[in-house]
């Protein structure tokens, strides 16, 4: 399974969004322990900012490049773009 990591968040957009959210989560946790509601909500705001920044970076083309594909049964799924596919035999 280690070789099948195509499209599973290994992009600059995903890394940036997660790192910002992680920092916000930690800030909120520290201020929650300190019983400081303003700092807690500031940390929650930074956590949500991580999602916004990650989404904006994905929209700018720094996210996963997935192509929609038709599969048997008529349901749509996504697979990695041809440049990301590795040959396995």
C-alpha positions in Angstrom: 0.0 0.0 0.0 2.9 2.4 0.5 3.4 2.8 -3.2 -0.3 3.8 -3.8 -0.2 7.2 -2.3 -1.4 9.1 -5.4 -3.8 11.8 -4.5 -3.7 11.3 -0.8 -2.7 14.8 0.4 1.0 14.8 -0.6 0.7 18.3 -2.1 1.9 21.8 -1.1 -1.7 22.8 -0.6 -2.4 19.9 1.8 0.8 20.3 3.7 0.4 24.0 4.2 -3.3 23.7 5.3 -2.5 21.0 7.8 0.5 22.8 9.3 -1.5 26.0 9.8 -4.4 24.1 11.2 -2.1 22.2 13.5 -0.6 25.4 14.8 -4.1 26.9 15.4 -5.2 23.7 17.2 -2.2 23.9 19.6 -2.8 27.6 20.2 -6.4 26.9 21.0 -5.4 24.1 23.4 -2.9 26.2 25.3 -5.4 29.0 25.8 -8.1 26.6 26.8 -5.9 25.3 29.6 -5.0 28.9 30.5 -8.8 29.6 30.7 -8.5 32.5 28.2 -11.5 32.4 25.9 -10.2 35.2 23.5 -7.0 33.3 22.9 -8.9 30.0 22.5 -11.2 31.5 19.8 -8.1 33.1 18.1 -6.6 29.6 17.9 -9.9 28.2 16.4 -9.7 31.1 13.9 -6.2 30.1 12.9 -7.3 26.5 12.6 -10.1 27.5 10.2 -7.7 29.7 8.3 -5.6 26.6 7.5 -8.6 25.2 5.6 -9.1 28.4 3.7 -5.4 28.7 2.8 -5.3 25.0 1.7 -8.4 25.5 -0.4 -7.0 28.6 -2.0 -3.7 26.9 -2.8 -5.6 24.0 -4.3 -7.7 26.4 -6.4 -4.4 28.0 -7.6 -3.2 24.6 -8.9 -1.0 23.4 -6.0 -3.3 20.6 -5.0 -3.9 17.1 -6.3 -4.5 16.8 -10.0 -7.3 14.2 -10.3 -9.2 13.4 -13.5 -12.8 12.2 -13.3 -13.3 8.7 -14.8 -16.3 6.6 -15.6 -16.3 3.2 -14.1 -18.5 0.2 -14.6 -22.0 0.9 -13.3 -22.0 4.5 -14.3 -20.6 6.1 -11.1 -17.9 8.7 -11.4 -14.6 8.3 -9.4 -11.3 10.0 -9.7 -7.8 8.7 -10.6 -4.4 10.3 -10.7 -3.5 12.3 -13.8 -1.4 10.3 -16.3 1.9 12.0 -15.2 1.4 10.7 -11.7 0.7 7.1 -12.6 3.5 4.6 -12.2 3.7 1.4 -14.1 3.4 -1.8 -12.1 3.6 -5.2 -13.6 
